[in-house]
Amino acid sequence: MRDLPNDPGLEPTRRVSPRGPFVGAEPPREAPERWAEHARLDRVVRDLSNAFGFQRWWPARTPFEVIVGAILTQNTAWTNVEKALARLGELGELTPGRILATDQDVLRRALVPSGYFNAKTKKLRAISEWYLAVGGLAALRERELRPLREELLEVHGVGPETADSILCYAAGRRTCVVDAYTRRLLARHGFVAADVGYEAVRKWLEERLVDDQFVYEEFHALVVRVGYGHCKPSPACESCPAATPTVLAARRRER
């Protein structure tokens, strides 16, 4: 399988932050006037943005690298993904054609840092085949979102969080990414029940966040940021910039 140098999904991003290149919406000069139509949710996101600044996500050199990263980050920390991406880079330009042309044993060895490397080898090959068959980035950007998402969910190794990460960040589509941090943050602030399902959380957010691509992307990036530093299984609410008196009181009752 040959590489496709003219595929727009393989063009390098022109967006660079102090942390490196990123694929996603260009941050505005100032924070949005509103993040959400829901007053309490808007306050939470605003507090996070004021504390952490614009996140400039997803860290990647190309949209296709976002897709690879979305697969590799399953069940592992991003630092391990970065190691695997560096090893893949040593094999040549990161393209779907390159992945499919690479000997599977070589590919497995490159993916060792990301964990579950046998499974992720199969997943990367599956998403690469689908990406080429569907028509690359142009199809991801232009096709009707709902049937495209349903088709993407049929690809081996692609669950809802991975699909929405690909569509939101690589393709610039308005679909909310929901992860464990999202559920935890929303539950601790009393927005949703702790055991609510993925699609219910996604629907809840999409009905309340401002309908803007940057807002969708930045919301998830901010949730990940606060999740890493504060909203863990054992939370550090006292130092969280989005903590409210209600959240702090609930935290004290848990002790």
VEXLONU-310699 format. One record per residue (C-alpha): x, y, z; residue number from 1. Coordinates in steps of 0.1 Angstrom, whole numbers, plus 5000, padded with zeros to 4 digits. Each point is the difference from the previous one (the first is absolute). Example, Ala and Ser with C-alpha at 12.3 -4.5 7.8 and 13.67 -1.06 7.14 Angstrom:
! residues 2
+------+------+------+-----+
!   xx !   yy !   zz ! num !
+------+------+------+-----+
! 5123 ! 4955 ! 5078 !   1 !
! 5014 ! 5034 ! 4993 !   2 !
+------+------+------+-----+
! end
This chain:
! residues 255
+------+------+------+-----+
!   xx !   yy !   zz ! num !
+------+------+------+-----+
! 5000 ! 5000 ! 5000 !   1 !
! 5015 ! 5033 ! 4989 !   2 !
! 5001 ! 5032 ! 5020 !   3 !
! 4977 ! 5028 ! 4989 !   4 !
! 5020 ! 5032 ! 5001 !   5 !
! 4972 ! 5021 ! 4985 !   6 !
! 4974 ! 4990 ! 5027 !   7 !
! 4992 ! 5031 ! 5020 !   8 !
! 5000 ! 4978 ! 5031 !   9 !
! 5037 ! 4997 ! 4997 !  10 !
! 5008 ! 5037 ! 4997 !  11 !
! 5019 ! 5013 ! 5029 !  12 !
! 4982 ! 5024 ! 5024 !  13 !
! 5010 ! 5036 ! 4999 !  14 !
! 4990 ! 5005 ! 5037 !  15 !
! 5027 ! 5000 ! 5026 !  16 !
! 5000 ! 5006 ! 5037 !  17 !
! 5028 ! 5001 ! 5026 !  18 !
! 4994 ! 4963 ! 5005 !  19 !
! 5003 ! 4992 ! 4962 !  20 !
! 4977 ! 4997 ! 4970 !  21 !
! 4963 ! 4993 ! 5005 !  22 !
! 4970 ! 4991 ! 4979 !  23 !
! 4968 ! 5017 ! 5009 !  24 !
! 4982 ! 5033 ! 4999 !  25 !
! 5021 ! 5032 ! 5002 !  26 !
! 4994 ! 5016 ! 5034 !  27 !
! 4983 ! 5034 ! 4999 !  28 !
! 5017 ! 5031 ! 5013 !  29 !
! 4979 ! 5000 ! 5031 !  30 !
! 4980 ! 4973 ! 5018 !  31 !
! 4965 ! 4995 ! 4987 !  32 !
! 4973 ! 5022 ! 5014 !  33 !
! 4981 ! 4969 ! 5009 !  34 !
! 5011 ! 4963 ! 5002 !  35 !
! 4966 ! 4986 ! 5007 !  36 !
! 4963 ! 5010 ! 5001 !  37 !
! 4998 ! 4982 ! 5034 !  38 !
! 5011 ! 5026 ! 5026 !  39 !
! 5017 ! 4976 ! 5024 !  40 !
! 5018 ! 4981 ! 4973 !  41 !
! 5011 ! 5033 ! 4984 !  42 !
! 5015 ! 5010 ! 5033 !  43 !
! 5019 ! 4967 ! 5004 !  44 !
! 5015 ! 5003 ! 4965 !  45 !
! 5008 ! 5036 ! 5004 !  46 !
! 5018 ! 4994 ! 5033 !  47 !
! 5021 ! 4972 ! 4984 !  48 !
! 5008 ! 5022 ! 4970 !  49 !
! 5010 ! 5030 ! 5022 !  50 !
! 5023 ! 4977 ! 5021 !  51 !
! 5016 ! 4979 ! 4972 !  52 !
! 4998 ! 5022 ! 4969 !  53 !
! 4994 ! 4987 ! 4965 !  54 !
! 5012 ! 4964 ! 4997 !  55 !
! 5007 ! 5000 ! 4962 !  56 !
! 4990 ! 4964 ! 4994 !  57 !
! 5004 ! 4973 ! 4985 !  58 !
! 5038 ! 4997 ! 5001 !  59 !
! 5009 ! 4987 ! 4966 !  60 !
! 5017 ! 5009 ! 4967 !  61 !
! 4973 ! 4988 ! 4977 !  62 !
! 4963 ! 4991 ! 5003 !  63 !
! 5009 ! 4964 ! 4993 !  64 !
! 5024 ! 5001 ! 5030 !  65 !
! 4969 ! 5010 ! 5021 !  66 !
! 4983 ! 4968 ! 4988 !  67 !
! 5030 ! 4979 ! 5009 !  68 !
! 5003 ! 5017 ! 5034 !  69 !
! 4963 ! 4994 ! 5007 !  70 !
! 5006 ! 4962 ! 4995 !  71 !
! 5032 ! 4999 ! 5020 !  72 !
! 4987 ! 5019 ! 5030 !  73 !
! 4975 ! 4973 ! 5008 !  74 !
! 5008 ! 4986 ! 5035 !  75 !
! 5033 ! 5019 ! 5003 !  76 !
! 5015 ! 5033 ! 5010 !  77 !
! 5008 ! 5026 ! 4973 !  78 !
! 5037 ! 4998 ! 5009 !  79 !
! 5000 ! 4964 ! 4987 !  80 !
! 4982 ! 5011 ! 4969 !  81 !
! 5027 ! 5025 ! 4993 !  82 !
! 5027 ! 4973 ! 5002 !  83 !
! 4981 ! 4978 ! 4976 !  84 !
! 4994 ! 5029 ! 4976 !  85 !
! 5038 ! 5007 ! 5000 !  86 !
! 5007 ! 4964 ! 4992 !  87 !
! 4975 ! 5001 ! 4972 !  88 !
! 5017 ! 5031 ! 4987 !  89 !
! 5033 ! 4982 ! 4997 !  90 !
! 4983 ! 4977 ! 4975 !  91 !
! 4992 ! 5028 ! 4976 !  92 !
! 4973 ! 5025 ! 4994 !  93 !
! 4969 ! 4992 ! 5021 !  94 !
! 4973 ! 4992 ! 4974 !  95 !
! 4974 ! 4973 ! 4996 !  96 !
! 5018 ! 4985 ! 4971 !  97 !
! 5033 ! 4998 ! 5020 !  98 !
! 4982 ! 4982 ! 5028 !  99 !
! 4985 ! 4975 ! 4976 ! 100 !
! 5033 ! 4995 ! 4982 ! 101 !
! 5020 ! 4994 ! 5032 ! 102 !
! 5007 ! 4965 ! 5011 ! 103 !
! 4976 ! 4992 ! 5029 ! 104 !
! 5028 ! 4988 ! 5023 ! 105 !
! 5019 ! 5033 ! 4994 ! 106 !
! 4968 ! 5019 ! 5007 ! 107 !
! 4994 ! 4980 ! 5032 ! 108 !
! 5035 ! 5009 ! 5013 ! 109 !
! 4994 ! 5036 ! 4993 ! 110 !
! 4968 ! 5000 ! 5020 ! 111 !
! 5014 ! 4982 ! 5031 ! 112 !
! 5001 ! 5032 ! 5021 ! 113 !
! 4963 ! 5006 ! 4995 ! 114 !
! 4991 ! 4966 ! 5015 ! 115 !
! 4976 ! 4974 ! 4985 ! 116 !
! 5022 ! 5002 ! 4970 ! 117 !
! 4986 ! 4969 ! 4983 ! 118 !
! 4965 ! 5013 ! 5002 ! 119 !
! 5010 ! 5035 ! 4990 ! 120 !
! 5018 ! 4988 ! 4969 ! 121 !
! 4968 ! 4984 ! 4988 ! 122 !
! 4981 ! 5032 ! 5009 ! 123 !
! 5024 ! 5023 ! 4982 ! 124 !
! 4999 ! 4978 ! 4968 ! 125 !
! 4962 ! 5000 ! 5002 ! 126 !
! 4996 ! 5038 ! 5003 ! 127 !
! 5026 ! 5005 ! 4973 ! 128 !
! 4981 ! 4978 ! 4976 ! 129 !
! 4968 ! 5017 ! 5008 ! 130 !
! 5015 ! 5035 ! 4997 ! 131 !
! 5013 ! 4993 ! 4965 ! 132 !
! 4968 ! 4982 ! 4989 ! 133 !
! 4977 ! 5027 ! 5012 ! 134 !
! 5019 ! 5028 ! 4982 ! 135 !
! 5023 ! 5014 ! 5026 ! 136 !
! 4996 ! 5033 ! 5019 ! 137 !
! 4977 ! 5015 ! 4973 ! 138 !
! 4974 ! 4974 ! 5008 ! 139 !
! 5003 ! 5004 ! 5037 ! 140 !
! 4995 ! 5038 ! 4996 ! 141 !
! 4972 ! 5000 ! 4975 ! 142 !
! 4978 ! 4969 ! 5005 ! 143 !
! 4969 ! 5002 ! 5021 ! 144 !
! 5011 ! 4996 ! 5035 ! 145 !
! 4976 ! 4975 ! 5015 ! 146 !
! 5004 ! 4972 ! 4974 ! 147 !
! 5037 ! 5007 ! 4998 ! 148 !
! 5003 ! 4996 ! 5038 ! 149 !
! 4980 ! 4968 ! 4998 ! 150 !
! 5022 ! 4986 ! 4973 ! 151 !
! 5031 ! 5010 ! 5019 ! 152 !
! 4987 ! 4981 ! 5031 ! 153 !
! 4999 ! 4968 ! 4978 ! 154 !
! 5038 ! 5002 ! 4995 ! 155 !
! 5019 ! 4974 ! 5021 ! 156 !
! 5013 ! 5016 ! 5032 ! 157 !
! 4980 ! 5033 ! 4998 ! 158 !
! 4977 ! 5007 ! 5029 ! 159 !
! 4979 ! 5031 ! 5006 ! 160 !
! 5028 ! 5020 ! 5017 ! 161 !
! 5025 ! 4992 ! 4972 ! 162 !
! 4975 ! 5007 ! 4973 ! 163 !
! 4991 ! 5034 ! 5015 ! 164 !
! 5037 ! 5009 ! 5005 ! 165 !
! 5007 ! 4993 ! 4964 ! 166 !
! 4970 ! 5019 ! 4987 ! 167 !
! 5004 ! 5029 ! 5024 ! 168 !
! 5037 ! 5007 ! 4997 ! 169 !
! 5012 ! 4984 ! 4967 ! 170 !
! 4969 ! 5009 ! 4980 ! 171 !
! 4988 ! 5031 ! 5019 ! 172 !
! 4965 ! 4987 ! 5005 ! 173 !
! 4977 ! 5011 ! 5028 ! 174 !
! 4997 ! 4969 ! 5021 ! 175 !
! 5008 ! 4999 ! 5037 ! 176 !
! 5028 ! 4977 ! 5013 ! 177 !
! 4990 ! 4983 ! 5032 ! 178 !
! 5026 ! 4982 ! 5022 ! 179 !
! 5003 ! 4989 ! 5036 ! 180 !
! 5011 ! 5035 ! 5010 ! 181 !
! 4969 ! 5015 ! 4984 ! 182 !
! 4976 ! 4977 ! 5019 ! 183 !
! 5018 ! 5006 ! 5032 ! 184 !
! 5001 ! 5037 ! 4997 ! 185 !
! 4963 ! 5003 ! 4990 ! 186 !
! 4989 ! 4976 ! 5028 ! 187 !
! 5020 ! 5017 ! 5027 ! 188 !
! 4984 ! 5033 ! 4990 ! 189 !
! 4965 ! 4984 ! 5001 ! 190 !
! 4993 ! 5003 ! 4963 ! 191 !
! 4995 ! 4963 ! 4992 ! 192 !
! 4999 ! 4968 ! 5020 ! 193 !
! 5033 ! 4982 ! 5005 ! 194 !
! 4989 ! 4969 ! 4981 ! 195 !
! 4984 ! 5017 ! 4970 ! 196 !
! 5010 ! 4986 ! 4966 ! 197 !
! 5022 ! 5014 ! 4973 ! 198 !
! 4973 ! 5011 ! 4976 ! 199 !
! 4979 ! 5016 ! 5027 ! 200 !
! 5030 ! 5021 ! 5011 ! 201 !
! 5008 ! 5010 ! 4964 ! 202 !
! 4964 ! 5010 ! 4994 ! 203 !
! 4999 ! 5020 ! 5033 ! 204 !
! 5031 ! 5019 ! 4990 ! 205 !
! 4990 ! 5007 ! 4964 ! 206 !
! 4967 ! 5014 ! 5011 ! 207 !
! 5017 ! 5025 ! 5024 ! 208 !
! 5035 ! 5009 ! 4986 ! 209 !
! 5001 ! 5030 ! 4976 ! 210 !
! 4998 ! 4986 ! 4965 ! 211 !
! 5035 ! 5009 ! 4990 ! 212 !
! 5029 ! 4977 ! 4989 ! 213 !
! 5026 ! 5017 ! 5022 ! 214 !
! 4977 ! 4997 ! 5030 ! 215 !
! 4995 ! 4962 ! 4994 ! 216 !
! 5037 ! 4994 ! 4996 ! 217 !
! 5011 ! 5022 ! 5029 ! 218 !
! 4975 ! 4987 ! 5024 ! 219 !
! 5014 ! 4965 ! 4996 ! 220 !
! 5036 ! 5012 ! 5002 ! 221 !
! 4992 ! 5019 ! 5032 ! 222 !
! 4982 ! 4970 ! 5015 ! 223 !
! 5031 ! 4978 ! 4994 ! 224 !
! 5022 ! 5027 ! 5015 ! 225 !
! 4980 ! 5002 ! 5032 ! 226 !
! 4996 ! 4963 ! 5000 ! 227 !
! 5038 ! 4994 ! 5000 ! 228 !
! 5006 ! 5025 ! 5027 ! 229 !
! 4969 ! 5000 ! 5022 ! 230 !
! 4970 ! 4979 ! 4991 ! 231 !
! 5015 ! 4966 ! 5007 ! 232 !
! 4983 ! 4970 ! 5017 ! 233 !
! 5013 ! 5016 ! 5032 ! 234 !
! 4993 ! 5036 ! 4992 ! 235 !
! 5020 ! 5031 ! 5008 ! 236 !
! 4970 ! 5023 ! 5002 ! 237 !
! 5016 ! 5026 ! 5023 ! 238 !
! 5025 ! 5010 ! 4974 ! 239 !
! 4977 ! 4997 ! 4970 ! 240 !
! 4992 ! 5033 ! 4983 ! 241 !
! 4964 ! 4988 ! 4992 ! 242 !
! 4992 ! 4989 ! 5035 ! 243 !
! 4968 ! 5014 ! 5014 ! 244 !
! 4987 ! 5001 ! 5036 ! 245 !
! 4976 ! 4972 ! 4992 ! 246 !
! 5028 ! 4978 ! 4986 ! 247 !
! 5023 ! 5007 ! 5029 ! 248 !
! 4972 ! 4992 ! 5025 ! 249 !
! 4994 ! 4967 ! 4983 ! 250 !
! 5037 ! 4992 ! 5001 ! 251 !
! 5001 ! 5007 ! 5038 ! 252 !
! 4970 ! 4977 ! 5005 ! 253 !
! 5019 ! 4972 ! 4982 ! 254 !
! 5028 ! 5000 ! 5025 ! 255 !
+------+------+------+-----+
! end
